[in-house]
Amino acid sequence: MPWPAHAGAANRQSCRLAAPRTPLSAILRDRTAKRIACPQVAVHDEDRGWLGALVGACLLADGAVRLLAPRDGLIAAPRVDVRDYFSDEDVARARGYVRGQLALGVAAGAVETGLMAVLVARSATGALEDGPLGAVAADGAALSLALMLAPLPLGALTRRRALKAGLATQSWNGWAVDVARSAALGAAFAAAGAVVLAALMRHYGDDWWKVGSAGTVAVAVAITLLAPVLLDPIFNDFEPLEDGELRRDVLALAERAGVRVREVFTVDASRRTRAANAYVGGLGASRRMVLYDTLLETFSDEEARSVVAHELAHVRYRDVPRQLVFVALVAPGATRAIAALAARLSRRRGGVGLPALALAGAVVSTPVGIVARRLSRAIERRADAFSLELTGEPEAFISFERRLTGQNLADPDPPRWLSAVLGTHPPIAERIGIAEAYRAGDRPTRRRRSKWDPRTRAGS
């Protein structure tokens, strides 16, 4: 699941420009546009302000993780040797693929960051506090498109490697249609977001981030609630799971887990990839469990049951609302840090522009996201333990992890630092270790329930 975090405010010193407001869309077309700047002024208080706000946001995220991370239902994983489960050739192939994709992803991020820095330096948009809202919306859409198009060649290389590895299945034409759809949606959301930010800044001044943080939480809840019924169908077709043995197994597992399942869907993931997956999405009436068709076509019923049981854990323990609570706790500090850094980046131009906000958001969300992924990994560890206890089939669990690693070309045992920085799930080797511990007789820990860790038949 996505982990949004936005942050900030600080006093700023600036000089007003007499030059007219120039839309970003015009500057992106006119590469000869001259840079407008005013004399640099050293403002050490501003530096301390945004750095302090960033540290505060990270500390707030750390505290939220400590508060919300599962304290029971866990199984300690012993260290396992991946060579006992995977051949050296399979591990080398997966690592070569993953590291190549990672390098391209880092390069794409660097391109986006570099573009934002250039736009900030060139004062590529007018201040959000000034100018017509129509121009603000155009700037937001243009910035979104620019940030999508700049790294697109690297995205094409990433896809080419996936095709060569046999992981991607979609045609280039289909991929181009997906890119166009994503670009259109991104531009529309960016335009609307820019207008909302401009309105907040004009009404609340330097305190805009206070209302903005509440808006961040509201947007996260709205997307979680509406994405399964409004956004996901734009890219994929969803069908209710056919009546049969697997559906009966799902309902039986849900009954044993004390979870009410509203609906189980299959999604045509095979139109794009051979990778297998499953997930729980939505909130309230829109909550659903979704199984990739590649999972149903490739894995045994026993292996599929272990996946279903894992996803039922997310419903049982209300993990989707838990993540939204994390957003609510972190949003004020993160939004304050973004506002403070954006003001610092914009100090020479008399007002905050969209590129400065985008760059500040990227800077702040990087360390906050690293902290947030600790919570995600803890949640997934508990879901693994729950799956093993619910099914009592560690052999099927291990078999699934082994086959999934080969089918998805995942590194079963990446460097520890890499898992800590990027991993939303525990490494495959750790997950196999959890299953081996269960097979050896270990069971999930049980402690006194806390108000942050409710269990209910209604689920989330």
Backbone torsions as a table, in degrees:
resi	resn	phi	psi	omega
1	MET	NA	146.3	179.7
2	PRO	-58.9	147.9	174.6
3	TRP	-122.7	79.0	-176.1
4	PRO	-68.1	142.3	173.2
5	ALA	-150.9	126.2	-179.8
6	HIS	-135.6	150.5	-169.6
7	ALA	-149.4	164.6	170.4
8	GLY	104.0	98.7	-173.7
9	ALA	-136.8	148.8	174.0
10	ALA	-158.8	157.1	176.4
11	ASN	-66.8	148.8	179.8
12	ARG	-132.6	146.1	171.0
13	GLN	-107.8	134.9	-175.8
14	SER	-151.7	167.2	173.0
15	CYS	-121.1	133.6	-178.1
16	ARG	-74.8	141.0	179.5
17	LEU	-98.3	136.4	177.2
18	ALA	-83.8	-13.0	-178.0
19	ALA	-66.4	148.3	179.5
20	PRO	-68.8	157.5	178.5
21	ARG	-67.9	132.4	-178.9
22	THR	-117.4	117.3	-179.3
23	PRO	-60.9	144.9	176.9
24	LEU	-58.3	-38.3	-178.3
25	SER	-59.5	-35.0	179.0
26	ALA	-72.2	-40.6	-178.3
27	ILE	-68.0	-36.6	178.3
28	LEU	-64.5	-28.1	177.4
29	ARG	-82.7	-28.0	-174.9
30	ASP	-107.7	94.2	-176.3
31	ARG	-74.4	-5.5	178.9
32	THR	-96.0	4.9	-179.2
33	ALA	-58.4	137.5	-175.0
34	LYS	-85.8	144.7	177.9
35	ARG	-74.9	132.5	178.4
36	ILE	-108.4	127.7	-178.1
37	ALA	-147.9	161.5	174.8
38	CYS	-125.1	163.4	-173.6
39	PRO	-54.5	139.0	-178.8
40	GLN	-73.3	138.2	178.8
41	VAL	-122.9	127.5	178.8
42	ALA	-75.5	120.5	-179.7
43	VAL	-127.5	87.8	-174.5
44	HIS	-68.6	-30.0	177.5
45	ASP	-61.2	-37.2	178.7
46	GLU	-65.3	-41.1	178.7
47	ASP	-60.4	-46.4	178.0
48	ARG	-64.0	-34.4	-178.0
49	GLY	-63.1	-50.7	-176.4
50	TRP	-75.3	-33.6	177.3
51	LEU	-66.0	-42.2	177.3
52	GLY	-63.3	-40.2	178.6
53	ALA	-65.0	-37.5	178.9
54	LEU	-66.8	-45.3	177.0
55	VAL	-60.7	-41.9	178.5
56	GLY	-61.2	-40.1	178.7
57	ALA	-63.7	-40.3	179.6
58	CYS	-67.9	-40.0	177.4
59	LEU	-65.3	-38.3	177.2
60	LEU	-63.7	-42.0	177.7
61	ALA	-64.3	-40.5	178.2
62	ASP	-62.0	-43.3	177.9
63	GLY	-63.2	-38.5	178.7
64	ALA	-65.6	-38.3	177.4
65	VAL	-63.5	-45.2	-179.8
66	ARG	-62.3	-35.2	-179.5
67	LEU	-73.0	-39.4	-170.5
68	LEU	-98.7	-14.9	-177.8
69	ALA	-64.5	141.3	179.4
70	PRO	-58.1	139.2	177.6
71	ARG	-110.4	-10.5	176.9
72	ASP	-139.6	-179.2	-178.3
73	GLY	73.1	21.9	-174.8
74	LEU	-111.2	154.9	173.1
75	ILE	-126.6	124.7	178.9
76	ALA	-69.4	132.6	-176.2
77	ALA	-96.3	122.8	172.1
78	PRO	-73.1	158.4	177.6
79	ARG	-70.9	129.3	176.9
80	VAL	-116.9	155.3	178.0
81	ASP	-92.9	117.0	-176.9
82	VAL	-62.1	-21.7	179.7
83	ARG	-68.4	-15.5	175.6
84	ASP	-78.5	-12.0	-174.8
85	TYR	-124.6	-21.2	-177.2
86	PHE	-136.1	145.5	176.8
87	SER	-74.8	157.4	178.5
88	ASP	-60.2	-35.7	-179.9
89	GLU	-66.1	-42.4	-179.9
90	ASP	-65.2	-41.8	179.7
91	VAL	-65.1	-44.3	-179.5
92	ALA	-63.5	-40.1	179.0
93	ARG	-64.4	-45.6	-179.5
94	ALA	-64.1	-43.6	-178.8
95	ARG	-66.3	-39.0	177.4
96	GLY	-62.0	-41.2	179.5
97	TYR	-68.1	-49.0	-176.4
98	VAL	-62.4	-43.2	-176.6
99	ARG	-70.5	-33.7	174.8
100	GLY	-65.8	-43.5	177.3
101	GLN	-64.2	-38.1	179.2
102	LEU	-64.4	-42.3	179.0
103	ALA	-61.4	-41.4	178.2
104	LEU	-67.2	-37.4	177.6
105	GLY	-64.6	-41.2	177.0
106	VAL	-64.3	-41.0	178.4
107	ALA	-62.9	-41.3	178.1
108	ALA	-62.7	-41.5	177.0
109	GLY	-63.0	-37.9	178.7
110	ALA	-65.8	-37.9	177.7
111	VAL	-63.5	-46.3	178.9
112	GLU	-61.0	-45.1	-179.8
113	THR	-63.6	-42.6	178.4
114	GLY	-61.8	-40.3	178.3
115	LEU	-63.8	-44.0	178.9
116	MET	-62.0	-40.6	179.4
117	ALA	-63.5	-41.0	178.1
118	VAL	-63.2	-43.9	-179.6
119	LEU	-65.3	-35.7	176.1
120	VAL	-65.6	-45.3	-178.3
121	ALA	-63.9	-32.3	-178.3
122	ARG	-90.7	4.4	-176.8
123	SER	49.8	56.3	-168.4
124	ALA	-73.6	-11.9	174.9
125	THR	-134.1	161.7	173.3
126	GLY	-75.5	167.7	178.2
127	ALA	-66.9	141.5	178.8
128	LEU	-64.1	-23.1	-179.8
129	GLU	-72.6	-13.0	-174.7
130	ASP	-126.1	164.8	171.7
131	GLY	86.1	164.1	-179.5
132	PRO	-68.1	146.6	-178.7
133	LEU	-66.9	-26.7	176.5
134	GLY	-62.3	-40.1	177.3
135	ALA	-68.5	-35.5	176.5
136	VAL	-62.2	-43.9	178.2
137	ALA	-62.5	-41.9	178.8
138	ALA	-63.0	-39.9	177.4
139	ASP	-62.9	-41.8	179.4
140	GLY	-62.6	-44.9	178.8
141	ALA	-64.8	-41.9	-179.0
142	ALA	-65.7	-39.9	178.6
143	LEU	-64.2	-42.9	178.4
144	SER	-60.3	-45.0	179.9
145	LEU	-65.4	-40.2	179.7
146	ALA	-63.0	-42.8	-179.5
147	LEU	-69.8	-22.7	175.4
148	MET	-82.5	-40.5	-175.2
149	LEU	-75.4	-34.9	-175.2
150	ALA	-57.4	-47.3	179.7
151	PRO	-91.2	9.5	-174.8
152	LEU	-59.5	-39.8	176.5
153	PRO	-58.3	-37.0	177.1
154	LEU	-69.1	-34.7	174.9
155	GLY	-63.4	-37.3	177.6
156	ALA	-65.9	-39.4	177.0
157	LEU	-64.8	-39.3	177.0
158	THR	-60.3	-43.7	179.7
159	ARG	-68.0	-38.0	178.7
160	ARG	-60.9	-40.6	177.8
161	ARG	-65.6	-37.9	178.0
162	ALA	-65.5	-38.3	176.7
163	LEU	-65.1	-44.1	-179.0
164	LYS	-63.7	-34.5	179.6
165	ALA	-79.5	-7.1	-179.8
166	GLY	82.4	13.2	-178.7
167	LEU	-88.9	-42.6	178.7
168	ALA	-84.0	145.4	-178.9
169	THR	-123.9	-13.7	-173.8
170	GLN	-77.0	146.0	176.7
171	SER	-70.7	163.3	177.5
172	TRP	-64.6	-35.2	177.7
173	ASN	-64.3	-42.2	177.9
174	GLY	-64.0	-39.2	177.7
175	TRP	-63.1	-42.2	179.5
176	ALA	-62.7	-38.2	177.4
177	VAL	-64.2	-42.0	177.8
178	ASP	-61.9	-41.5	178.7
179	VAL	-61.6	-43.3	-179.6
180	ALA	-64.5	-42.2	178.3
181	ARG	-62.6	-45.7	-179.9
182	SER	-62.7	-40.1	179.9
183	ALA	-63.9	-42.5	-179.3
184	ALA	-64.8	-45.5	178.6
185	LEU	-63.7	-44.0	179.9
186	GLY	-61.1	-42.6	179.7
187	ALA	-64.9	-40.6	180.0
188	ALA	-65.0	-45.4	179.1
189	PHE	-65.7	-39.5	-179.8
190	ALA	-65.5	-40.3	178.1
191	ALA	-62.0	-46.4	179.4
192	ALA	-64.4	-43.0	179.5
193	GLY	-63.1	-38.8	178.9
194	ALA	-63.3	-41.5	179.5
195	VAL	-64.5	-42.7	179.2
196	VAL	-63.0	-44.1	179.2
197	LEU	-62.2	-43.2	179.2
198	ALA	-61.1	-42.9	179.4
199	ALA	-63.0	-40.6	178.8
200	LEU	-64.7	-43.9	-178.9
201	MET	-65.2	-37.6	-178.9
202	ARG	-72.5	-28.8	-177.3
203	HIS	-90.8	-39.1	-173.7
204	TYR	-107.5	-6.7	179.8
205	GLY	64.3	-137.5	-177.1
206	ASP	-67.7	-11.5	178.7
207	ASP	-91.8	13.3	-176.2
208	TRP	-59.0	-30.8	-175.3
209	TRP	-64.2	-26.1	-178.9
210	LYS	-64.8	-46.7	176.2
211	VAL	-72.6	-35.3	180.0
212	GLY	-61.2	-36.1	179.1
213	SER	-66.6	-38.5	175.7
214	ALA	-64.8	-38.5	177.2
215	GLY	-63.7	-35.6	177.3
216	THR	-59.6	-43.9	179.0
217	VAL	-65.3	-42.9	180.0
218	ALA	-61.9	-40.8	179.1
219	VAL	-65.6	-42.0	179.1
220	ALA	-60.6	-43.1	178.6
221	VAL	-64.9	-43.5	-178.2
222	ALA	-63.5	-43.1	179.7
223	ILE	-65.2	-43.1	178.4
224	THR	-60.5	-39.4	-177.8
225	LEU	-73.6	-41.2	-169.8
226	LEU	-99.0	-23.3	-175.8
227	ALA	-55.3	-42.8	-178.4
228	PRO	-61.6	-28.0	-175.5
229	VAL	-105.2	-18.1	-177.3
230	LEU	-114.4	-41.3	-174.0
231	LEU	-94.5	-48.0	-176.4
232	ASP	-57.3	-40.8	-179.8
233	PRO	-65.4	-13.3	176.4
234	ILE	-66.2	-30.3	-173.6
235	PHE	-109.0	-20.2	-176.1
236	ASN	-143.5	162.1	174.2
237	ASP	-102.8	133.5	-178.9
238	PHE	-117.2	134.7	178.3
239	GLU	-131.1	143.0	175.0
240	PRO	-59.5	142.3	179.0
241	LEU	-61.0	129.4	-176.8
242	GLU	-62.0	147.6	176.3
243	ASP	-65.3	128.3	-177.9
244	GLY	174.9	-167.6	-175.3
245	GLU	-62.0	-42.5	-177.6
246	LEU	-65.8	-41.8	178.5
247	ARG	-63.0	-40.3	177.4
248	ARG	-64.8	-37.6	176.3
249	ASP	-63.1	-41.9	-179.9
250	VAL	-60.5	-47.4	-178.3
251	LEU	-66.3	-36.6	178.6
252	ALA	-67.4	-42.5	177.7
253	LEU	-63.0	-41.6	179.0
254	ALA	-61.7	-39.9	178.8
255	GLU	-64.3	-43.7	179.2
256	ARG	-66.0	-32.1	-179.0
257	ALA	-80.8	-9.8	-176.7
258	GLY	71.8	35.3	-175.9
259	VAL	-121.3	136.5	173.7
260	ARG	-92.3	118.6	179.0
261	VAL	-98.4	117.4	-179.6
262	ARG	-74.4	-45.6	-179.9
263	GLU	-161.2	148.1	174.5
264	VAL	-118.9	126.4	-177.2
265	PHE	-117.1	153.9	166.0
266	THR	-108.9	146.9	-179.4
267	VAL	-123.3	143.5	-175.8
268	ASP	-80.5	61.2	-179.9
269	ALA	-64.1	-25.2	-176.2
270	SER	-64.5	-14.8	177.1
271	ARG	-68.6	-17.1	-179.4
272	ARG	-120.9	-29.5	-170.0
273	THR	-152.1	159.4	170.9
274	ARG	-90.8	-10.1	-177.4
275	ALA	-62.8	145.9	179.3
276	ALA	-108.7	148.8	-179.1
277	ASN	-167.5	172.9	172.5
278	ALA	-155.9	155.6	179.8
279	TYR	-159.5	161.1	171.9
280	VAL	-111.0	128.5	-179.3
281	GLY	-134.1	169.5	177.0
282	GLY	87.0	-180.0	-175.9
283	LEU	-151.4	135.1	179.0
284	GLY	61.8	-124.8	-176.9
285	ALA	-65.5	-21.9	-178.6
286	SER	-92.7	-0.3	-177.7
287	ARG	-65.7	138.0	179.7
288	ARG	-156.1	155.4	171.0
289	MET	-101.6	134.4	-176.8
290	VAL	-123.9	129.1	178.1
291	LEU	-113.6	130.3	175.1
292	TYR	-64.9	142.2	175.6
293	ASP	-64.9	-27.3	176.6
294	THR	-65.2	-29.4	176.5
295	LEU	-69.0	-44.7	-176.9
296	LEU	-70.9	-31.2	-176.1
297	GLU	-81.9	-24.6	-168.9
298	THR	-109.3	-26.7	-172.1
299	PHE	-109.0	154.7	-179.7
300	SER	-71.7	165.3	178.5
301	ASP	-62.5	-37.4	178.8
302	GLU	-64.0	-42.6	178.5
303	GLU	-66.5	-40.9	178.5
304	ALA	-63.5	-36.1	178.9
305	ARG	-62.5	-37.5	179.6
306	SER	-65.1	-34.6	177.2
307	VAL	-69.3	-45.4	179.8
308	VAL	-59.9	-43.5	180.0
309	ALA	-62.6	-37.8	176.4
310	HIS	-60.9	-45.1	-179.4
311	GLU	-69.1	-33.2	176.5
312	LEU	-63.0	-30.2	177.4
313	ALA	-60.8	-37.9	-179.7
314	HIS	-64.8	-32.5	176.7
315	VAL	-75.3	-46.1	-177.6
316	ARG	-57.1	-42.9	-175.8
317	TYR	-95.8	9.0	177.4
318	ARG	54.7	49.0	-175.1
319	ASP	-72.0	-30.0	176.6
320	VAL	-66.6	-49.9	173.7
321	PRO	-60.1	-33.9	178.7
322	ARG	-59.8	-42.3	178.9
323	GLN	-67.3	-34.3	177.1
324	LEU	-69.0	-34.8	174.3
325	VAL	-62.9	-39.8	176.3
326	PHE	-58.6	-45.8	178.3
327	VAL	-58.5	-44.2	-178.3
328	ALA	-63.7	-36.0	-179.4
329	LEU	-73.6	-35.3	-173.1
330	VAL	-90.6	-26.9	-172.3
331	ALA	-54.6	-44.5	-178.4
332	PRO	-59.7	-47.7	-179.9
333	GLY	-66.6	-39.9	-178.6
334	ALA	-69.5	-41.3	179.0
335	THR	-65.7	-37.6	176.8
336	ARG	-62.6	-42.2	179.7
337	ALA	-65.0	-39.6	178.0
338	ILE	-63.3	-44.2	180.0
339	ALA	-63.2	-41.1	-179.1
340	ALA	-65.3	-45.1	-179.2
341	LEU	-69.3	-40.1	178.0
342	ALA	-61.0	-40.1	177.2
343	ALA	-64.5	-39.6	177.9
344	ARG	-63.5	-42.9	179.7
345	LEU	-66.9	-28.0	-175.0
346	SER	-99.8	10.3	-169.7
347	ARG	-63.5	-23.2	-176.0
348	ARG	-90.0	-0.9	-171.5
349	ARG	-124.0	3.8	171.1
350	GLY	84.4	7.0	179.6
351	GLY	176.3	161.0	-176.8
352	VAL	-85.8	128.0	176.7
353	GLY	-103.9	166.3	-178.8
354	LEU	-61.9	-42.7	178.7
355	PRO	-59.5	-37.8	178.3
356	ALA	-64.4	-41.2	177.5
357	LEU	-65.0	-41.4	179.9
358	ALA	-64.7	-44.1	179.4
359	LEU	-65.7	-42.5	177.4
360	ALA	-61.4	-40.9	178.0
361	GLY	-61.2	-40.6	178.6
362	ALA	-65.7	-41.7	-179.5
363	VAL	-64.9	-46.1	-176.3
364	VAL	-72.3	-41.1	-174.9
365	SER	-69.5	-21.1	-178.8
366	THR	-65.0	-58.0	178.7
367	PRO	-68.9	-35.1	178.4
368	VAL	-64.4	-38.7	178.1
369	GLY	-64.8	-37.5	177.4
370	ILE	-61.0	-43.4	177.6
371	VAL	-65.0	-42.4	-177.4
372	ALA	-61.7	-34.3	-178.6
373	ARG	-67.9	-19.0	171.4
374	ARG	-61.2	-42.2	178.0
375	LEU	-64.1	-42.4	179.7
376	SER	-59.3	-45.6	-179.1
377	ARG	-65.1	-37.6	178.8
378	ALA	-64.9	-41.1	178.0
379	ILE	-62.2	-41.7	-178.7
380	GLU	-69.2	-34.0	176.8
381	ARG	-62.5	-43.3	179.4
382	ARG	-66.1	-38.1	178.6
383	ALA	-63.5	-35.9	176.3
384	ASP	-63.9	-45.1	179.7
385	ALA	-63.9	-40.0	178.4
386	PHE	-62.3	-43.2	179.7
387	SER	-59.5	-44.1	-179.5
388	LEU	-65.0	-41.4	-179.5
389	GLU	-69.6	-35.2	-177.4
390	LEU	-73.3	-39.7	-177.2
391	THR	-92.2	-31.4	-174.9
392	GLY	65.5	28.4	-175.4
393	GLU	-126.8	73.3	-180.0
394	PRO	-64.3	-30.3	179.3
395	GLU	-64.0	-42.5	178.2
396	ALA	-65.9	-37.3	178.7
397	PHE	-62.3	-47.8	-179.5
398	ILE	-65.2	-42.4	178.4
399	SER	-59.5	-42.2	178.7
400	PHE	-62.4	-46.8	-178.9
401	GLU	-61.3	-39.1	179.6
402	ARG	-66.3	-45.9	-178.8
403	ARG	-70.3	-36.2	178.7
404	LEU	-63.5	-38.7	179.4
405	THR	-60.1	-43.6	178.9
406	GLY	-70.6	-41.0	-177.0
407	GLN	-70.8	-36.3	-178.4
408	ASN	-93.7	-1.2	-177.7
409	LEU	52.6	53.3	-179.9
410	ALA	-100.1	144.4	175.3
411	ASP	-75.1	117.3	-175.2
412	PRO	-70.8	-20.7	-176.8
413	ASP	-147.1	72.2	-178.6
414	PRO	-70.3	165.3	175.7
415	PRO	-55.2	145.8	-175.8
416	ARG	-59.2	-40.0	-178.4
417	TRP	-64.6	-35.2	-179.0
418	LEU	-68.3	-40.9	176.3
419	SER	-63.8	-38.9	-179.0
420	ALA	-66.6	-33.6	-176.5
421	VAL	-84.9	-43.0	-170.5
422	LEU	-114.9	-16.7	-170.4
423	GLY	-75.3	123.6	171.8
424	THR	-91.0	-16.8	177.5
425	HIS	-125.5	156.6	173.1
426	PRO	-62.6	154.1	175.6
427	PRO	-58.9	154.2	179.8
428	ILE	-56.2	-41.1	-179.2
429	ALA	-60.0	-39.7	178.3
430	GLU	-68.1	-38.3	-179.1
431	ARG	-67.8	-38.3	174.3
432	ILE	-64.6	-37.7	177.5
433	GLY	-61.3	-38.6	176.7
434	ILE	-60.7	-44.5	179.8
435	ALA	-66.3	-38.8	178.3
436	GLU	-65.1	-37.9	177.7
437	ALA	-64.2	-40.1	177.7
438	TYR	-64.5	-43.4	179.6
439	ARG	-62.4	-30.4	179.8
440	ALA	-81.9	-4.6	175.4
441	GLY	117.2	-7.3	177.4
442	ASP	-70.2	147.6	178.2
443	ARG	-130.4	158.3	-178.8
444	PRO	-57.0	140.0	178.2
445	THR	-65.6	150.8	178.7
446	ARG	-131.4	121.9	178.3
447	ARG	-128.1	178.9	177.5
448	ARG	-64.9	135.1	179.3
449	ARG	-63.9	148.0	173.9
450	SER	-118.4	161.9	-178.0
451	LYS	-65.2	-16.9	179.2
452	TRP	-89.1	-4.3	-174.7
453	ASP	-130.3	55.8	-174.4
454	PRO	-73.2	152.7	172.1
455	ARG	-127.2	136.1	-176.4
456	THR	-154.6	151.9	177.6
457	ARG	-65.0	-24.9	-177.9
458	ALA	-75.6	-17.2	-176.5
459	GLY	64.0	-149.3	-177.0
460	SER	-89.6	NA	NA
